[in-house]
Amino acid sequence: MVSVLRKTSRSEKSSTGHYHLAAGNSLLKEGWASMRLKQGEAEFYAAADTKVGIASARNGHEAFQVFIVSSKKRLKDVTVEMTPLVNSRTARKIPSRHVGVFLVESVKTKGKKPDKYWPDILHPCPEKFDVPGGQIQPLWVSIHVPKGTPAGDYHGQMEIRPAGAPIRTVQVKLRVWDFVLPEKTHIATVFGFTTMDSMSRFYDFYPGSPQEQSAMVRKYLRFLNDRRINTLFYGYTTVRDPRIVSIKEGKNGKLSYDFTKLDPLLRTLVEMGVRFNIFAPAFWQTSDQLFKLNPLLEERFGHLGDKLYDSPEFDKAVAELLDSYVKHLRRKGWLKNALCYVWDEPPARMYGHMRKMCELVKKIAPDVPRMTVANYEPFELEGLSDIWCPNLGSGDSVGCYDKYKDFYERRKRAGDEVWWYLACAPHPYPNWFLDYPLVDCRITGWLTWRYGLDGLGYWNTNAWHYGSPGSPHGDNFRTDPAKRWPNGPWDPSWTCSAGNVESGCTAAPCQGNGQLVYPGPDGPLSSIRMETIRDGIEDYEYLRLLERKSATLAKKRSTPARQKLLRASQRILSAVRRAANTAIDWEQDGGKLLALRSRIGLQIEAVTAALRK
């Protein structure tokens, strides 16, 4: 028996009746915290009944939420069963294996008053679980529509069965639209995943043999790819982790990588179509920061300190390592997946060194794109980068991309890729913090389409642990096993306290920052935020399909019916541009966003049908 709801505040408790059941869409503003209890009755900002209607393209995902609200009496041995989804007209089915039902664990924000609990961690629903008296247990239900599913309406039923209490049901209607999402996501989804113990304690959460740990790393990478993550930030697993990567020295003193342990992981990435960084190091402003995340280099060059930025010795080592990586990938036929992430958020004063490194990469690996995160005066680096990745937000009233929008649009016209990424910038920019509305997670895909960008990045997915008790960052691998998560509560705390005047960064709480995936006992546990981010990435594909299919229809012979369809497409795309107007002006009502998504799906279906005629 499992219950993952740790605590509920008094205002969120049920007081009468045996138990209530309610359901709502995937973008309820605060999940179960959106529930208001008045005179013992459960009310929702979304529909407070037990009928759910959702829609998806083939090869897409869509989710909804169910809330079990107990009375004063504990609900025991609750079981949940979801039937297959059946098309009553054709008898075609979407089997139950394509429906994921998850018990939601809520996480308490730290350092904020009053205490609040935010639904996020998704545990596979156990055979039986309890719901403590007077509390609310959310369920997250995610449906994947297989690529070959015929279009139409599919119906299913979820049954909630507590011991000694009535059976309650949720009627589910799924509309499958008559078009398919592509296997390959068309934007670079650039997310970090770290195995470095200084940040995640990954190998402490997953002790075992080297073979078992390697298998777990690959399990996480497949999990991310299943959520349409197709590019890895930073290169923790590909150039930094001493358990995966090692450096050897030849008889002539030349450095190169030993790829013995690394090749199986690279093969997995290539088979999934994932791009990855091969440049070590991704430079930081100070050598202590650089070496902290590059232990392979610290042993040989730590004595240089900050002199490494002017060290021919260090430059030579960086060049030799990159050269060995390029030659190895070229032999394997894997070079097309490689990129070189040269600098991590350099201040303008370090642009001289950044230029030197960009030129070094171009000389050694002319066919490998150079990626730079240049937030300040990027025009000084024009011609030295192939992938630009500014911050979506900033410390100013204008985001880093918007501030230099003319420059980035010029580089895009010149053939460069332009991505953007989220970090610590708070509202009015969207962000993926634990205590921010879920619509933030979804709108970022829409904004990326709106701005015409090639990629959406996020610095990390599993920054689980940042050191000692009392640290301002999440402390989750505690010394005492009895207090260590999952035995103790999850610590989502994070404070952006760089105090960097040049970057405009000031101290700000960023709850759940870098924590989109949780360390489950058998592998990754997803989060409501992670699932919703995938929905936003899929929404990008919807918008791309509507735009491109409408453009194709416009090339066909003009007829009144086709012109009417094209006008409808333009109205919908104009509505999307208003909903995702700028990085600080976007639709914050989840219900309105989902209603607009329905219009998009129906219009793609209609245009697709017209193209077949």
Beta strands, then each sheet from edge to edge (+ up, - down):
strand 1: 19-25
strand 2: 36-38
strand 3: 41-43
strand 4: 51-58
strand 5: 61-70
strand 6: 75-82
strand 7: 85-86
strand 8: 93-94
strand 9: 99-108
strand 10: 117-124
strand 11: 129-131
strand 12: 136-144
strand 13: 152-161
strand 14: 168-180
strand 15: 188-191
strand 16: 231-232
strand 17: 246-249
strand 18: 255-258
strand 19: 276-277
strand 20: 338-343
strand 21: 370-372
strand 22: 387-388
strand 23: 417-422
strand 24: 455-458
strand 25: 495-496
strand 26: 508-509
strand 27: 518-520
strand 28: 523-525
strand 29: 580-582
strand 30: 585-586
sheet 1: 1+ 5- 12+ 9- 10+
sheet 2: 2+ 3-
sheet 3: 4+ 14+ 13- 6+ 11-
sheet 4: 7+ 8-
sheet 5: 16+ 15+ 24+ 23+ 22+ 21+ 20+ 19+
sheet 6: 17+ 18-
sheet 7: 25+ 26-
sheet 8: 27+ 28-
sheet 9: 29+ 30-
end
